[in-house]
Amino acid sequence: MTTITLVADLAKKSGLVWVSYAGRPHAVWHEWVGDAVAVVCGGTEQALPDIAAHPVVTLLLRSKSTRALVARAEARVEVVPPGSEHWDSVTTALKSGRLNMTDSDSAIERWGRDSVVVRLVPTGSITLPGDIDATLNATSPSLTR
């Protein structure tokens, strides 16, 4: 199994991934689109402060059933601006996967105006369970400091 296939498989099985950068992990809902984890943040959506300023982040991928940390994967941050090559496919997938959306008809327009949409594209650098600190396996990263 290739690194991208493994990351895709893990990301597709969970509605939540942890994105770590600047020394802090962030739990986010996402969709796997094409070859990347897609996330909308900012505005009235989930917070990923200054994500666009970080060229690379770490995806912390956990088992949906056990919550055990299964892999850490490095990912390149690509901002997806309105009208760009990936905008339609990414925002359509995010809209389809978004639970409890009150403004479904105008969400994509709102995201283009008020939020940041990013693709987190795995670089191929991955750390598997045998190389991950065992103390992290059954815990969730802390959301507060």
PLY file of the C-alpha trace (Angstrom):
ply
format ascii 1.0
element vertex 145
property float x
property float y
property float z
element edge 144
property int vertex1
property int vertex2
end_header
0.00 0.00 0.00
1.40 3.41 -0.93
1.65 6.27 1.54
-1.06 8.26 -0.25
-3.36 5.22 -0.32
-2.87 4.68 3.41
-3.54 8.34 4.25
-6.60 8.34 1.96
-7.94 5.17 3.55
-7.52 6.50 7.08
-8.93 9.94 6.25
-11.97 8.51 4.45
-12.85 6.30 7.42
-13.02 9.18 9.85
-14.98 12.41 9.76
-12.34 13.99 11.98
-8.60 14.47 11.56
-6.12 16.32 13.70
-4.01 18.95 11.95
-0.88 19.93 13.86
1.21 23.04 13.19
2.88 25.78 15.22
3.10 23.35 18.14
-0.65 22.82 18.44
-3.05 20.13 17.19
-6.50 21.10 15.89
-9.41 18.66 15.45
-11.25 19.38 12.19
-14.00 17.89 10.07
-12.87 17.31 6.52
-13.49 15.50 3.27
-11.01 13.48 1.24
-11.11 14.94 -2.28
-8.93 13.54 -5.04
-5.51 13.31 -3.44
-5.91 15.52 -0.37
-7.70 16.25 2.87
-9.98 19.23 2.18
-10.91 21.64 4.98
-12.87 24.87 5.23
-11.95 27.15 8.13
-12.37 30.68 9.36
-15.40 32.90 9.30
-18.20 30.96 10.99
-16.50 27.64 10.25
-13.94 25.74 12.33
-10.81 27.54 13.43
-7.41 26.78 11.93
-5.62 30.04 12.78
-3.15 31.20 10.13
-3.18 27.81 8.36
-2.35 29.53 5.06
0.91 30.83 6.56
2.21 27.30 7.13
3.58 25.53 4.07
3.54 22.11 5.78
1.42 20.60 8.56
1.17 17.18 10.18
-1.97 15.09 9.86
-2.62 12.93 12.92
-4.72 10.02 11.71
-6.59 7.95 14.26
-8.65 4.80 14.15
-12.35 5.66 14.13
-13.21 2.73 16.40
-10.35 2.81 18.95
-9.16 6.42 18.59
-5.61 5.05 18.58
-3.10 7.08 16.63
-2.47 5.04 13.48
-0.19 7.36 11.51
1.30 10.81 11.26
1.60 12.17 7.76
3.25 15.35 6.56
1.02 17.40 4.24
1.60 20.45 2.06
-0.92 23.26 2.59
-2.53 24.52 -0.61
-5.02 27.37 -0.35
-7.92 26.88 -2.76
-9.16 30.33 -3.81
-12.56 30.84 -5.47
-12.41 30.16 -9.19
-9.22 28.08 -8.95
-8.71 24.63 -10.46
-9.86 22.74 -7.34
-12.52 25.16 -6.04
-15.63 23.47 -7.46
-14.68 19.89 -6.62
-13.43 20.72 -3.13
-16.27 23.00 -2.07
-18.93 20.69 -3.52
-17.49 17.76 -1.52
-17.22 19.89 1.63
-20.80 21.09 1.25
-22.02 17.51 0.81
-20.17 16.38 3.91
-21.07 19.32 6.14
-23.52 18.32 8.85
-26.16 20.68 10.25
-25.60 23.43 7.69
-28.23 26.15 7.95
-27.35 27.98 4.73
-26.82 25.15 2.27
-27.84 27.21 -0.75
-25.28 29.95 -0.07
-22.54 28.12 1.86
-20.03 27.94 -0.99
-20.46 31.64 -1.74
-20.02 32.40 1.99
-16.87 30.27 2.14
-15.43 32.17 -0.80
-16.09 35.46 0.95
-15.46 34.71 4.64
-13.42 31.53 4.98
-10.26 29.82 3.79
-10.50 26.53 1.92
-7.36 24.40 1.94
-6.15 21.13 0.51
-3.73 19.27 2.74
-1.78 17.19 0.25
0.28 14.31 1.72
3.96 14.67 0.85
4.75 10.97 1.21
6.44 11.39 4.59
4.60 9.18 7.06
5.28 7.78 10.51
3.64 4.45 11.32
2.64 2.95 14.70
5.96 1.31 15.52
7.69 4.69 15.29
5.03 6.74 17.13
5.43 7.49 20.83
3.30 4.83 22.56
2.00 7.33 25.13
-0.02 9.01 22.36
-1.79 5.90 21.08
-4.98 6.05 23.14
-5.20 9.74 23.84
-6.49 12.71 21.90
-4.26 15.72 21.42
-5.20 18.48 23.81
-7.28 21.27 22.32
-6.17 23.78 24.93
-2.84 24.89 26.31
0 1
1 2
2 3
3 4
4 5
5 6
6 7
7 8
8 9
9 10
10 11
11 12
12 13
13 14
14 15
15 16
16 17
17 18
18 19
19 20
20 21
21 22
22 23
23 24
24 25
25 26
26 27
27 28
28 29
29 30
30 31
31 32
32 33
33 34
34 35
35 36
36 37
37 38
38 39
39 40
40 41
41 42
42 43
43 44
44 45
45 46
46 47
47 48
48 49
49 50
50 51
51 52
52 53
53 54
54 55
55 56
56 57
57 58
58 59
59 60
60 61
61 62
62 63
63 64
64 65
65 66
66 67
67 68
68 69
69 70
70 71
71 72
72 73
73 74
74 75
75 76
76 77
77 78
78 79
79 80
80 81
81 82
82 83
83 84
84 85
85 86
86 87
87 88
88 89
89 90
90 91
91 92
92 93
93 94
94 95
95 96
96 97
97 98
98 99
99 100
100 101
101 102
102 103
103 104
104 105
105 106
106 107
107 108
108 109
109 110
110 111
111 112
112 113
113 114
114 115
115 116
116 117
117 118
118 119
119 120
120 121
121 122
122 123
123 124
124 125
125 126
126 127
127 128
128 129
129 130
130 131
131 132
132 133
133 134
134 135
135 136
136 137
137 138
138 139
139 140
140 141
141 142
142 143
143 144
